[in-house]
Amino acid sequence: MKKCLDTYALVEIAKGQPVFIKYTEEEFVISEITLSEFYLVILREYNQQTADYWYRKLEARAIPVSLPILIEAMKFKHSHRKQRISFFDAVGYIFSRHNNHLFVTGDKEFFGMPDVEFQQTADQAT
């Protein structure tokens, strides 16, 4: 099954975390919305040159998100409001499920949810 990486996974790949680097050797996709959030994270933590580098590297794997998926994601976010799932994560998860992909994340809100491949680095698991 193809993987759909969320921003958490992309950030860990950018940091060189081995548990996430393995995903770069597999077929994966991301939503355009995830790529835009990731760009902001890298821009904030590093600089525009680094953000542009990652944008160019991932752009070919980015897929547009349709309005019906966005609406379904907002319903999901609303129904899980106690978990405080972000807009970006809700869209990524629903996008992933809609396309029959595994959603790869380390965000604790998704632990145990259907169609999620949950990963954490060793230092985050302790």
Rosetta silent file (secondary structure, phi, psi, omega in degrees, C-alpha in Angstrom):
SEQUENCE: MKKCLDTYALVEIAKGQPVFIKYTEEEFVISEITLSEFYLVILREYNQQTADYWYRKLEARAIPVSLPILIEAMKFKHSHRKQRISFFDAVGYIFSRHNNHLFVTGDKEFFGMPDVEFQQTADQAT
SCORE:     score description
SCORE:     0.000 S_00000001
   1 L     0.000  134.472  179.875    0.000    0.000    0.000 S_00000001
   2 L   -66.657  149.318 -179.449    1.325    3.431   -0.946 S_00000001
   3 E  -101.527  147.144  173.581    2.219    5.770    1.919 S_00000001
   4 E  -120.910  113.563 -175.418    1.037    9.331    2.420 S_00000001
   5 E   -88.188  140.689  174.908    3.453   11.269    4.613 S_00000001
   6 L   -96.389  178.713 -177.527    2.350   14.049    6.915 S_00000001
   7 H   -60.646  -39.846  178.082    4.332   17.107    7.935 S_00000001
   8 H   -53.216  -50.071 -179.021    5.628   15.353   11.049 S_00000001
   9 H   -63.469  -41.683  179.960    7.198   12.640    8.893 S_00000001
  10 H   -63.881  -40.248  178.360    8.625   15.174    6.428 S_00000001
  11 H   -62.906  -42.025  179.756   10.234   17.191    9.219 S_00000001
  12 H   -67.260  -34.647  174.806   11.852   14.050   10.610 S_00000001
  13 H   -64.269  -45.313  179.282   13.136   13.169    7.132 S_00000001
  14 H   -60.799  -32.239  178.108   14.605   16.673    6.813 S_00000001
  15 L   -79.229  -10.113  179.890   16.322   16.148   10.180 S_00000001
  16 L    82.525   22.345 -179.548   17.787   12.854    8.912 S_00000001
  17 L   -69.606  118.799 -174.838   15.980   10.633   11.421 S_00000001
  18 H   -55.540  -37.446 -177.823   16.669    7.010   10.339 S_00000001
  19 H   -64.223  -23.451  178.487   13.231    5.691   11.311 S_00000001
  20 H  -101.165  -26.849  179.832   11.700    8.137    8.804 S_00000001
  21 H   -56.642  -32.744 -178.471   14.441    8.148    6.124 S_00000001
  22 H   -56.745  -26.889 -179.081   13.307    4.660    5.106 S_00000001
  23 H   -69.864  -21.813  178.647   10.153    6.202    3.637 S_00000001
  24 H   -72.704  -14.947  178.857   12.203    8.039    1.020 S_00000001
  25 H   -92.865   -2.022  179.210   13.122    4.637   -0.416 S_00000001
  26 L  -111.887  166.974  174.719    9.447    3.716   -0.867 S_00000001
  27 L   -76.195  126.671  178.208    6.752    5.088   -3.109 S_00000001
  28 E  -145.355  161.668  174.974    4.969    7.892   -1.256 S_00000001
  29 E  -131.618  167.120  171.118    2.793   10.933   -1.861 S_00000001
  30 E  -140.035  157.769  173.876    1.902   14.059    0.044 S_00000001
  31 E   -82.900  155.269  176.373   -0.966   16.478   -0.334 S_00000001
  32 H   -60.443  -32.650  179.435   -0.238   19.960   -1.645 S_00000001
  33 H   -67.047  -39.375  176.382   -1.590   21.275    1.647 S_00000001
  34 H   -63.884  -42.874  178.934    0.944   19.177    3.571 S_00000001
  35 H   -61.290  -38.363  179.558    3.722   20.482    1.347 S_00000001
  36 H   -66.967  -39.711  177.017    2.653   24.060    2.052 S_00000001
  37 H   -66.116  -43.247  179.099    2.695   23.467    5.824 S_00000001
  38 H   -60.076  -41.918  177.690    6.072   21.731    5.591 S_00000001
  39 H   -56.201  -46.157  179.927    7.428   24.682    3.605 S_00000001
  40 H   -62.893  -42.875  179.349    6.387   27.030    6.409 S_00000001
  41 H   -59.916  -47.012 -179.111    7.961   24.827    9.088 S_00000001
  42 H   -67.615  -39.849  176.939   11.280   24.687    7.222 S_00000001
  43 H   -59.243  -43.793 -178.887   11.151   28.410    6.443 S_00000001
  44 H   -67.857  -43.125 -173.866   10.587   29.156   10.146 S_00000001
  45 H   -86.008  -23.308 -178.070   13.231   26.736   11.457 S_00000001
  46 L  -124.686  -97.248 -179.542   15.889   27.247    8.772 S_00000001
  47 L  -167.033  175.825 -177.156   15.589   29.730    5.897 S_00000001
  48 H   -66.564  -36.321  179.671   13.997   30.304    2.492 S_00000001
  49 H   -60.267  -44.158  179.286   16.828   28.596    0.628 S_00000001
  50 H   -68.876  -40.352  177.862   16.282   25.390    2.611 S_00000001
  51 H   -63.007  -42.374  178.005   12.503   25.652    2.270 S_00000001
  52 H   -64.256  -38.931  177.167   12.844   26.121   -1.500 S_00000001
  53 H   -57.332  -51.046 -178.446   15.184   23.105   -1.676 S_00000001
  54 H   -67.199  -35.977  176.799   12.626   20.849    0.018 S_00000001
  55 H   -59.196  -49.379  179.624    9.795   22.287   -2.063 S_00000001
  56 H   -62.196  -38.236 -178.347   11.632   21.420   -5.289 S_00000001
  57 H   -67.925  -33.733 -173.914   12.521   17.971   -3.958 S_00000001
  58 H  -104.477  -11.996 -173.809    8.925   17.099   -2.997 S_00000001
  59 H   -53.113  -39.916 -178.135    6.848   19.024   -5.513 S_00000001
  60 H   -66.750  -20.026 -179.999    6.490   16.048   -7.898 S_00000001
  61 H   -94.267   -3.875 -176.017    4.959   13.954   -5.090 S_00000001
  62 E   -85.751  131.560 -176.975    2.397   16.604   -4.112 S_00000001
  63 E  -118.344  136.757  177.969   -1.209   15.961   -5.124 S_00000001
  64 L   -62.970  152.598  178.050   -4.026   18.533   -5.124 S_00000001
  65 L  -110.385  126.711 -178.230   -6.812   18.126   -2.577 S_00000001
  66 L   -77.973  159.380  178.277  -10.370   18.416   -3.826 S_00000001
  67 H   -59.024  -42.767  177.620  -13.070   20.442   -2.120 S_00000001
  68 H   -58.915  -35.941  177.134  -15.091   17.332   -1.135 S_00000001
  69 H   -69.162  -39.892  177.145  -12.011   15.961    0.684 S_00000001
  70 H   -60.521  -42.722  179.331  -11.504   19.311    2.423 S_00000001
  71 H   -65.098  -44.121  177.885  -15.133   19.272    3.603 S_00000001
  72 H   -61.985  -37.561  178.213  -14.833   15.682    4.815 S_00000001
  73 H   -64.068  -37.869  178.818  -11.626   16.646    6.624 S_00000001
  74 H   -68.736  -34.622  174.506  -13.424   19.488    8.418 S_00000001
  75 H   -64.395  -42.714  177.775  -16.130   17.044    9.528 S_00000001
  76 H   -62.499  -46.317  179.234  -13.387   14.736   10.813 S_00000001
  77 H   -59.202  -43.422  179.860  -11.659   17.621   12.612 S_00000001
  78 H   -64.998  -43.427 -178.278  -14.938   18.646   14.201 S_00000001
  79 H   -71.732  -15.871  177.714  -15.816   15.125   15.318 S_00000001
  80 L  -115.372   30.263 -174.704  -12.328   14.768   16.869 S_00000001
  81 H   -61.768  -26.385  177.903  -12.170   18.245   18.385 S_00000001
  82 H   -66.430  -27.801  177.830  -11.189   16.872   21.813 S_00000001
  83 H   -81.233  -10.268  178.684   -7.956   15.558   20.243 S_00000001
  84 L    56.630   46.583  178.387   -7.243   19.047   18.849 S_00000001
  85 L   -71.686  133.234 -178.415   -6.235   17.721   15.429 S_00000001
  86 L   -71.642  160.741  174.465   -4.872   20.479   13.221 S_00000001
  87 H   -54.266  -49.111 -176.805   -6.432   21.505    9.915 S_00000001
  88 H   -61.768  -43.317  179.477   -3.370   20.200    8.054 S_00000001
  89 H   -67.644  -39.145  178.145   -3.407   16.832    9.820 S_00000001
  90 H   -62.510  -45.173  179.538   -7.149   16.390    9.290 S_00000001
  91 H   -63.821  -46.584  179.930   -6.768   17.091    5.576 S_00000001
  92 H   -58.961  -43.406 -178.339   -3.744   14.784    5.262 S_00000001
  93 H   -66.882  -47.897 -179.243   -5.483   11.928    7.046 S_00000001
  94 H   -67.444  -40.131  175.193   -8.738   12.159    5.088 S_00000001
  95 H   -56.623  -46.707 -179.465   -6.830   12.666    1.823 S_00000001
  96 H   -61.483  -49.148 -179.212   -4.804    9.555    2.616 S_00000001
  97 H   -64.405  -40.814 -179.717   -7.826    7.414    3.474 S_00000001
  98 H   -60.320  -32.776 -178.250   -9.767    8.631    0.444 S_00000001
  99 L   -98.193   11.239  177.818   -6.896    7.487   -1.794 S_00000001
 100 L    59.279   42.696  176.308   -6.395    4.139    0.022 S_00000001
 101 L  -110.356  159.528  169.738   -2.960    5.083    1.366 S_00000001
 102 E   -85.220  132.877  179.208   -1.430    4.549    4.789 S_00000001
 103 E   -88.562  115.085 -177.407   -1.068    7.846    6.657 S_00000001
 104 E   -97.002  120.089 -178.675    2.457    8.040    8.092 S_00000001
 105 E  -153.170  166.470  170.919    2.762   10.215   11.181 S_00000001
 106 L  -122.327    6.767  179.015    4.214   10.458   14.641 S_00000001
 107 L   -70.902  121.567 -173.688    1.470   12.754   15.921 S_00000001
 108 H   -58.258  -24.718 -179.957    0.078   11.127   19.058 S_00000001
 109 H   -63.244  -20.768 -176.696   -3.493   12.088   18.134 S_00000001
 110 H  -100.957   -0.893 -179.455   -3.403    9.451   15.384 S_00000001
 111 L   -60.030  125.536  177.426   -2.026    6.566   17.439 S_00000001
 112 L    84.605   -2.263  178.682   -4.304    3.566   16.970 S_00000001
 113 L   -77.061  153.516  178.362   -6.471    5.127   14.254 S_00000001
 114 L   -62.325  145.144  174.780   -7.337    3.074   11.176 S_00000001
 115 L    62.829   30.596  177.887   -5.013    3.293    8.175 S_00000001
 116 E  -117.045  132.526  170.085   -2.229    4.978   10.167 S_00000001
 117 E  -105.036  104.303 -173.399    1.389    3.899   10.247 S_00000001
 118 E   -91.386  126.405  178.848    2.566    5.455   13.496 S_00000001
 119 L  -133.136  147.558  170.793    6.293    6.126   13.898 S_00000001
 120 L  -141.977  153.500  174.409    8.371    7.989   16.429 S_00000001
 121 L   -75.362  162.403 -177.467   12.069    8.560   16.843 S_00000001
 122 H   -57.834  -41.821 -177.785   13.753    6.872   19.800 S_00000001
 123 H   -71.570  -23.429  178.382   14.022   10.149   21.747 S_00000001
 124 H   -83.045  -26.078 -177.893   10.311   10.927   21.203 S_00000001
 125 H   -76.271  -17.150 -178.067    9.172    7.480   22.363 S_00000001
 126 L   -90.997    0.000    0.000   10.732    7.903   25.798 S_00000001
